């Protein structure tokens, strides 16, 4: 929804700001440049782990099957991630499992 999108955009902005500040600090002098070179493998690994394209796709509920919605600005990696999510959900029979759990909860609430 709207609030979630605002929170997401805020988080993306903060992440870009931190990246900008870190880049500036690593360029400040020879010692920080060397530190940046030493830290580069760790920073690359961190960037890969938190790359939003790797977690692209949101499952939509209330449908009779698997639908994974992707972000409008998604690139090839992001679409690949969304397709992988959809594949996992199909293989795990998520739609039927959700339908069964909801039916169970409705039965419980009717008998209460």
ABEGO torsion letter per residue (X at the ends): XAAAAAAAAAAAAAAAAAAAAAAAAAAABAAAAAAAAAAAAAAAAAAAAABAAAABEBBBBGBBEBBBBBBAABBAAAAAAAAAAAAAAAAAGAAAAAAAAAAAAAAAAAAX
